[in-house]
Amino acid sequence: MESFDTRTDLTPIHTAIESIRTEVGRVIVGQQPTIDLLLTALLADGHVLIEGVPGVAKTLMAKLLAKTLSVQFSRIQFTPDLMPADVLGTNIFVPKTGDFSFRQGPIFANLVLIDEINRAPAKTQAALFEVMEERQITSDGTTYRLDEPFMVLATQNPIEQEGTYRLPEAQLDRFLFKIVVGYPEAADEIAILRGHHQRRNLTDALDAVQPVLTADQLTTLRAQVHQVHVEEHLFSYIASIVQATRASKALYLGASPRASVALLNSAKALATIRGRDFITPEDVQELAAPVLRHRVLLTPEREMEGSTADDVIAQLVQKIDVPR
């Protein structure tokens, strides 16, 4: 039987992850599950939608993750008057040459923070379809490739509805995770207050955060994640969970095959973060909600009953036999 201990050296991944946690921990108190999911998405090469009420450090966590990487970072504030060209770029006429020159938009970065993604209208949201899936944009018949790595971190507020535009299913499906950020525990909130009292300002704390990974190093770590071992029965387990969403009478819309791939890739990344070069059913179960919650739609009846997508996903996972 193949030994799990000698197959892959996970020391570089473990070192990198602990270094990032240390740097982020200089500013963020608590929120460990959210940070772990962000790190999982980073290693799995996926985009993340972060949802939470104002003031729970959604934007701050995204900025901190960017600061731990030696990569190009850009931030786009989505607003109702934002146009697709403001995000992607546009062709500019150059009188000196008599030709048009493409001026890159802020999406041309390695890590892009989109603040309040649901505040821009549908045409601007749709501008992200190609770039998030294919890592390229097409303008006037010319295709421009983005540099790797490329990751979108988007935030949205679930409470405010005025002046917002709901993300379409095709857009949501391009996010690896939807992370829901809740309020901190009482002990963490006390620690937050103590930290604010002790430091002069947030800018100084952010400046203290140092990059620990280059783009090339991240590419190497992602290649290691890809090599994580997956037992044959776990392919069936992942497929069974995703297919159960399509057969459920509680769901109007089930998850697509892209969800199955997302569950597999993210489980590989989570396994490496936990110090293993093989995935377990527990990895899949832990990631089922963040991978699936934004890819399914409840029936009107279940919504009226007060059920949530997370409730239905947990019930479906519970009903499926766990491989051993």
Stockholm file with secondary structure:
# STOCKHOLM 1.0

chainA/1-324         MESFDTRTDLTPIHTAIESIRTEVGRVIVGQQPTIDLLLTALLADGHVLIEGVPGVAKTLMAKLLAKTLSVQFSRIQFTPDLMPADVLGTNIFVPKTGDFSFRQGPIFANLVLIDEINRAPAKTQAALFEVMEERQITSDGTTYRLDEPFMVLATQNPIEQEGTYRLPEAQLDRFLFKIVVGYPEAADEIAILRGHHQRRNLTDALDAVQPVLTADQLTTLRAQVHQVHVEEHLFSYIASIVQATRASKALYLGASPRASVALLNSAKALATIRGRDFITPEDVQELAAPVLRHRVLLTPEREMEGSTADDVIAQLVQKIDVPR
#=GR chainA/1-324 SS CCCSSSSCCCHHHHHHHHHHHHHHTTTCCSCHHHHHHHHHHHHHTCCEEEECCTTSSHHHHHHHHHHTEESCEEEEECCTTCCHHHHHEEEEEETTTTEEEEEECTTCSSEEEEETGGGSCHHHHHTHHHHHHHSEEEETTEEEECCSSCEEEEEECSSCCTTCCCCCHHHHTTCSEEEECCCCCHHHHHHHHHHHHHSSCHHHHHHHCCCCEEHHHHHHHHHHHHTCBCCHHHHHHHHHHHHHHHHCTTEEECCCHHHHHHHHHHHHHHHHHTTCSBCCHHHHHHHHHHHHTTTCEECHHHHHTTCCHHHHHHHHHHHSCCCC
#=GC SS_cons         CCCSSSSCCCHHHHHHHHHHHHHHTTTCCSCHHHHHHHHHHHHHTCCEEEECCTTSSHHHHHHHHHHTEESCEEEEECCTTCCHHHHHEEEEEETTTTEEEEEECTTCSSEEEEETGGGSCHHHHHTHHHHHHHSEEEETTEEEECCSSCEEEEEECSSCCTTCCCCCHHHHTTCSEEEECCCCCHHHHHHHHHHHHHSSCHHHHHHHCCCCEEHHHHHHHHHHHHTCBCCHHHHHHHHHHHHHHHHCTTEEECCCHHHHHHHHHHHHHHHHHTTCSBCCHHHHHHHHHHHHTTTCEECHHHHHTTCCHHHHHHHHHHHSCCCC
//
